[in-house]
């Protein structure tokens, strides 16, 4: 059985033509799913019953079952726990700020990167998500927002998993999300975060799907980075930087460098000055993210004063930077806190 939210525009049209239906049914079906957030064929009013019946058995919709939803006390963050067909659970997050409604999607069940500050990789990788399972996170949250007369405005691939370890499904999902005849969001409003899979970055550059790219840097040198991001042992930092800078040149998009600040590990003045030397000649932005506590990990969040000193050194060295405001910590939905759900949860 095929999966509706994993079909490119041409593939959806082929499915319709195989049933000897008019090509315009593609636009009708896409409108129901991607504009109205409907994932039940039975409620699609202008679709013939015969086509509904065929697609119900041949093109699956509604892969994700909402298992739980948690809303933060700030009313700006919502965490969704989805149950997959075989029973595994993934998480995605809706972040609201003024006119922005950003969906943070997962690309894998678990993660093999095992970054020291992140809960997603604590239990390793279970499997990749399909393109449809990725896209449907956005579609279902879009449906949730439509009930409030709001829509999804931005998408970030910063949930569970390393996107470039699930390359083909992620690229397929991106093509569906930016296709004007499908979900139709601007590439400029999508950001993908990677720990630095060089082959993935290089192949993605050739795709010409020019979204925003963020590198999970977290250290200004190879030795320290390997301690924080174990998978960094495979990829020398200088080679990763060469790849992302080539992507920036080709895409005309500035790179964002994500840097989780961990007290006593990578937040000292020494590391700040190293970071300036590494990035001072580059048109980029460093996104400083204070460590968010996770169960079983004995790391600490830096004091406010330490973060301010670190930022000042970067600014004085000509490196633009931002301090990410922590959202959703009370519902375990902040950066680095998404994890494989172990306990049975009910919605």
C-alpha positions as CSV (number, residue, x, y, z in Angstrom):
1,X,0.0,0.0,0.0
2,X,1.2,3.5,-0.9
3,X,1.2,6.4,1.6
4,X,-0.6,9.6,0.5
5,X,1.6,12.1,2.3
6,X,4.7,10.4,0.8
7,X,3.7,11.0,-2.8
8,X,5.2,13.6,-5.0
9,X,2.8,15.5,-7.2
10,X,3.5,13.3,-10.3
11,X,3.2,10.1,-8.2
12,X,-0.2,11.2,-6.9
13,X,-1.4,12.0,-10.4
14,X,-0.3,8.6,-11.6
15,X,-2.3,6.9,-8.8
16,X,-5.4,8.8,-9.9
17,X,-4.9,8.1,-13.6
18,X,-4.5,4.4,-12.9
19,X,-8.0,4.4,-11.6
20,X,-9.2,6.2,-14.8
21,X,-10.1,9.3,-12.9
22,X,-9.7,12.9,-14.2
23,X,-6.3,14.5,-13.5
24,X,-8.1,17.4,-11.6
25,X,-8.9,15.0,-8.8
26,X,-5.2,15.4,-7.8
27,X,-5.9,19.1,-6.9
28,X,-9.0,18.2,-5.0
29,X,-7.4,15.5,-2.9
30,X,-4.3,17.7,-2.3
31,X,-6.6,20.6,-1.2
32,X,-8.4,18.4,1.3
33,X,-5.2,17.0,2.9
34,X,-2.7,19.9,2.6
35,X,-5.0,22.9,2.8
36,X,-7.8,21.6,5.1
37,X,-5.8,19.1,7.1
38,X,-8.2,16.3,6.4
39,X,-6.8,12.8,6.7
40,X,-10.0,10.8,6.3
41,X,-11.2,10.1,2.7
42,X,-14.8,9.6,4.0
43,X,-15.2,13.3,4.9
44,X,-13.9,14.6,1.5
45,X,-17.2,16.0,0.0
46,X,-16.4,16.4,-3.7
47,X,-14.5,13.1,-4.2
48,X,-16.4,10.3,-5.9
49,X,-17.2,7.4,-3.6
50,X,-15.5,4.9,-6.0
51,X,-12.2,6.8,-5.7
52,X,-12.6,7.1,-2.0
53,X,-13.0,3.3,-1.8
54,X,-10.0,2.6,-4.0
55,X,-7.7,5.0,-2.2
56,X,-8.8,3.7,1.2
57,X,-7.4,0.3,0.2
58,X,-4.5,1.4,-1.9
59,X,-3.2,4.8,-0.7
60,X,-3.0,5.0,3.1
61,X,-3.8,8.2,5.0
62,X,-3.7,8.9,8.8
63,X,-0.6,6.9,9.6
64,X,0.0,8.7,12.9
65,X,-2.4,8.2,15.8
66,X,-2.3,11.0,18.4
67,X,-1.4,9.3,21.6
68,X,-0.9,12.4,23.8
69,X,-0.7,16.1,23.7
70,X,0.9,18.4,26.3
71,X,0.6,22.2,26.5
72,X,3.2,24.3,28.3
73,X,2.3,26.8,30.9
74,X,3.5,29.6,28.6
75,X,0.7,28.6,26.1
76,X,3.3,28.9,23.3
77,X,4.5,25.3,23.1
78,X,2.6,22.1,22.4
79,X,4.1,18.6,22.3
80,X,2.5,15.9,20.3
81,X,3.2,12.2,20.9
82,X,2.3,10.1,17.9
83,X,1.9,6.3,17.8
84,X,3.1,4.7,14.6
85,X,1.3,1.7,13.0
86,X,3.7,-0.9,14.6
87,X,3.3,0.7,18.1
88,X,6.5,2.9,18.3
89,X,6.1,6.5,19.4
90,X,7.6,9.7,18.2
91,X,7.3,13.3,19.3
92,X,7.0,16.6,17.5
93,X,6.5,20.1,18.8
94,X,4.6,23.2,17.9
95,X,6.3,26.5,18.8
96,X,4.3,29.7,18.7
97,X,5.7,33.2,18.8
98,X,3.8,36.2,17.6
99,X,2.8,35.4,14.0
100,X,5.1,32.4,13.7
101,X,3.8,28.8,14.2
102,X,6.8,26.5,13.8
103,X,6.5,22.7,13.6
104,X,9.6,20.8,14.9
105,X,9.4,17.4,13.2
106,X,11.2,14.1,13.9
107,X,12.8,12.1,11.1
108,X,13.7,8.9,12.9
109,X,12.5,6.7,15.8
110,X,15.4,7.4,18.2
111,X,18.8,8.5,16.9
112,X,22.2,7.0,16.3
113,X,24.2,10.2,16.9
114,X,24.0,9.9,20.7
115,X,24.9,13.6,21.4
116,X,25.8,14.0,25.0
117,X,23.2,16.7,25.7
118,X,20.3,15.0,23.8
119,X,17.7,12.5,25.0
120,X,16.7,11.3,21.6
121,X,19.7,9.1,21.2
122,X,19.9,7.6,24.7
123,X,18.2,4.4,23.5
124,X,19.8,4.3,20.1
125,X,18.1,4.2,16.7
126,X,15.0,2.0,16.1
127,X,14.1,2.9,12.5
128,X,13.8,5.6,9.9
129,X,10.5,7.3,9.4
130,X,8.9,7.2,5.9
131,X,8.4,10.5,4.0
132,X,4.7,10.2,4.7
133,X,5.3,9.8,8.5
134,X,7.4,13.0,8.4
135,X,5.0,15.0,6.3
136,X,2.0,13.9,8.3
137,X,3.4,15.4,11.4
138,X,3.1,18.8,9.7
139,X,-0.3,18.0,8.2
140,X,-1.9,16.9,11.5
141,X,-0.4,19.9,13.4
142,X,-1.7,22.1,10.6
143,X,-5.1,20.6,11.1
144,X,-4.8,21.3,14.8
145,X,-4.0,25.0,14.1
146,X,-6.8,25.4,11.5
147,X,-9.3,24.8,14.2
148,X,-7.9,28.0,15.8
149,X,-8.0,29.9,12.5
150,X,-4.2,29.7,12.3
151,X,-1.7,27.9,10.0
152,X,1.8,26.4,10.0
153,X,4.3,29.1,9.0
154,X,7.7,27.4,9.5
155,X,9.1,23.9,9.7
156,X,12.3,22.8,11.4
157,X,13.9,19.3,11.1
158,X,15.2,19.4,14.7
159,X,13.2,16.7,16.4
160,X,14.2,13.1,17.0
161,X,16.8,11.7,14.6
162,X,19.6,12.8,12.3
163,X,17.9,13.9,9.0
164,X,20.8,12.9,6.7
165,X,20.9,9.4,8.2
166,X,17.4,9.1,6.7
167,X,18.4,10.9,3.5
168,X,15.9,9.7,0.9
169,X,12.8,9.9,3.1
170,X,13.8,13.4,4.3
171,X,14.5,14.7,0.8
172,X,11.2,13.3,-0.4
173,X,9.4,14.9,2.5
174,X,11.0,18.3,1.7
175,X,10.0,18.1,-1.9
176,X,6.4,17.4,-0.9
177,X,6.4,20.2,1.7
178,X,7.7,22.9,-0.7
179,X,5.7,21.8,-3.8
180,X,3.2,24.6,-4.6
181,X,0.6,22.0,-5.6
182,X,1.0,20.0,-2.4
183,X,1.8,21.6,1.1
184,X,3.3,24.6,-0.6
185,X,5.5,26.2,2.1
186,X,8.4,28.4,1.1
187,X,11.9,26.7,1.2
188,X,13.0,29.9,3.1
189,X,10.7,28.9,5.9
190,X,12.2,25.4,6.4
191,X,15.4,24.6,8.4
192,X,17.2,21.3,8.6
193,X,19.7,20.6,11.4
194,X,22.5,18.0,10.9
195,X,25.4,16.9,13.1
196,X,27.4,17.0,9.9
197,X,27.0,13.9,7.7
198,X,29.3,15.0,4.9
199,X,27.9,12.7,2.2
200,X,24.4,13.9,3.1
201,X,25.4,17.5,2.9
202,X,27.1,17.1,-0.5
203,X,24.3,15.1,-2.0
204,X,21.8,17.5,-0.7
205,X,23.6,20.4,-2.3
206,X,23.1,18.7,-5.7
207,X,19.3,18.3,-5.0
208,X,18.9,22.1,-5.3
209,X,16.2,22.0,-2.6
210,X,17.6,25.2,-1.1
211,X,16.2,25.3,2.4
212,X,18.1,26.7,5.4
213,X,20.8,24.5,6.8
214,X,21.9,24.4,10.5
215,X,25.0,22.6,11.7
216,X,25.0,21.2,15.2
217,X,28.5,22.4,16.0
218,X,28.7,22.5,19.9
219,X,32.5,22.9,20.0
220,X,35.1,25.0,18.2
221,X,37.6,22.1,17.7
222,X,37.6,18.5,16.7
223,X,38.8,17.0,20.0
224,X,36.1,18.6,22.1
225,X,33.4,18.1,19.5
226,X,34.1,14.3,19.5
227,X,33.3,14.2,23.3
228,X,30.0,16.0,22.9
229,X,29.0,14.5,19.5
230,X,30.4,10.9,19.3
231,X,29.5,10.6,15.6
232,X,31.9,13.5,14.9
233,X,34.8,10.9,15.0
234,X,33.8,9.9,11.5
235,X,33.8,13.4,10.1
236,X,36.7,15.9,10.6
237,X,35.4,19.4,11.4
238,X,37.4,21.1,8.7
239,X,35.7,18.8,6.1
240,X,32.2,19.4,7.5
241,X,32.8,23.2,7.4
242,X,33.9,22.9,3.8
243,X,30.7,21.1,2.9
244,X,28.3,23.4,4.6
245,X,30.1,26.5,3.3
246,X,29.8,25.0,-0.2
247,X,26.1,24.6,0.4
248,X,25.8,28.2,1.6
249,X,27.5,29.4,-1.6
250,X,25.3,27.3,-3.9
251,X,22.1,28.0,-2.1
252,X,22.7,31.7,-1.2
253,X,21.6,30.8,2.4
254,X,23.7,31.7,5.4
255,X,24.5,28.7,7.7
256,X,23.3,28.7,11.3
257,X,25.7,27.0,13.8
258,X,23.9,25.5,16.7
259,X,25.9,25.5,19.9
260,X,24.5,24.0,23.1
261,X,26.2,25.6,26.0
262,X,27.2,23.1,28.7
263,X,28.6,24.5,32.0
264,X,32.3,23.7,32.4
265,X,32.5,21.9,29.1
266,X,32.2,24.3,26.1
267,X,31.2,27.6,27.7
268,X,34.5,29.0,28.7
269,X,36.2,32.1,27.3
270,X,38.8,29.9,25.6
271,X,36.1,28.2,23.6
272,X,34.5,31.5,22.7
273,X,37.7,32.9,21.3
274,X,38.3,29.7,19.4
275,X,34.8,30.0,17.9
276,X,35.6,33.5,16.8
277,X,38.7,32.3,15.0
278,X,36.8,29.5,13.4
279,X,33.9,31.7,12.1
280,X,35.0,35.3,12.0
281,X,35.3,35.6,8.2
282,X,32.0,33.9,7.6
283,X,28.5,35.4,7.0
284,X,26.6,33.2,9.5
285,X,24.9,33.1,12.8
286,X,25.7,31.1,16.0
287,X,22.5,30.0,17.8
288,X,23.5,29.6,21.5
289,X,21.3,27.1,23.3
290,X,21.7,26.7,27.1
291,X,21.6,23.0,28.0
292,X,18.2,21.7,29.0
293,X,18.2,19.0,31.7
294,X,17.4,15.5,30.7
295,X,17.0,12.4,32.8
296,X,20.2,10.4,33.5
297,X,22.6,13.0,32.1
298,X,24.7,14.8,34.7
299,X,25.5,18.0,32.8
300,X,24.7,21.5,33.9
301,X,23.2,24.6,32.3
302,X,25.6,27.6,32.4
303,X,24.8,30.6,34.6
304,X,23.4,33.7,32.9
305,X,26.6,35.6,33.4
306,X,28.7,33.0,31.6
307,X,26.4,33.0,28.6
308,X,26.5,36.8,28.5
309,X,30.4,36.8,28.6
310,X,30.4,34.1,25.8
311,X,28.1,36.2,23.7
312,X,30.1,39.4,24.2
313,X,33.3,37.7,23.0
314,X,31.6,36.5,19.9
315,X,30.1,39.9,19.2
316,X,33.4,41.7,19.8
317,X,35.0,39.2,17.3
318,X,32.4,40.0,14.6
319,X,30.4,36.8,15.0
320,X,26.7,37.3,14.9
321,X,24.9,35.2,17.5
322,X,21.5,34.7,19.1
323,X,20.5,33.3,22.5
324,X,17.7,30.8,22.1
325,X,14.8,31.4,24.5
326,X,13.9,28.1,26.2
327,X,10.4,27.0,25.5
328,X,8.5,23.9,26.6
329,X,10.9,22.8,29.4
330,X,7.9,22.1,31.7
331,X,6.5,19.6,29.3
332,X,9.9,18.1,28.3
333,X,9.7,19.6,24.9
334,X,12.7,21.9,24.8
335,X,15.8,21.5,22.7
336,X,17.4,18.1,23.3
337,X,14.5,16.7,25.5
338,X,12.5,14.7,22.9
339,X,12.9,11.0,23.5
340,X,11.5,7.6,22.8
341,X,8.3,7.2,24.8
342,X,8.6,4.2,27.1
343,X,5.5,4.4,29.2
344,X,2.0,3.8,27.9
345,X,0.4,7.2,27.4
346,X,-3.3,7.9,26.7
347,X,-4.9,10.9,25.0
